[in-house]
């Protein structure tokens, strides 16, 4: 684990706080936003936009020999490499980019599933990632660590530094999921091109991951459709629509903008090494909760 994640990381509680915030770390800068500048900064009085802090450079994005957009490279949605330390810019600032809004839609659960979910009183200490388990899709894309895309005409491989996860995604207009899929943490993915957008369809999840924040559980019926689109300002737009007839009353939509960090590549990530004993951490949290209840 490196400073690209959270430089002040000293234990798993810090890690969990960072991981839970990952959904908010996807970079969604305004037009001309300065490198390392958080959305909402750089405004004049009354919140009016101050204007671009620098020109946005536009150039054709790369394409493969068969004419498809080339997604290959290292991408990241947030973290120190993109946003810098608190109060400081990143070591290798990225140029300003255009605004690429995402039509996000909130998590809306079916009443019966929601009641059962809330009855479990989930806390951050129930987060599967606390035990070094895979975050699943779409949550892993928002982790503040880099991911490497390796694209061929027939396959996209994604190597995530986060939890050493990986995906092998076949590409083809006629591809379909196998009829009998063993449920897994990252699911079974196939992809096809829709113009210049790669659409990734994933099913076959187990029910052990969280969709986004604390206790955002789901069933094995979850279905995720992601869309990856290169922009001519050097960024890549990503969005994901999550449907689950067993849990959700409406589709949940998330997404953001991925950047290509400078001088960054996927490195070794060993969760266990930086993970103090979760059992003792849970006990301490329970004692703290009881103590607060007596006050």
Secondary structure, DSSP 8 states (H G I E B T S, - for coil): --TTT-TT--SHHHHHHHHHTHHHHSB---TT--TT--TT-SB-GGG-B---SS--------B-TTS-B---EEEBSSSHHHH-STTS--TT------------B---B-HHHHHHHHHT---GGG-GGGGT----TTGGGGSSS-EEEEE-SSEEEEEESGGG-EEEEEE-TT----SS---BSS-EEEEEEETTEEEEEEE-B-S-S-SSSTT----TT-EEEEEEEE-TTS-EEEEEEEE-TTTBSS-EEEEEEEB--TT-------TGGG---HHHHHHHHHHHHHHHHH-
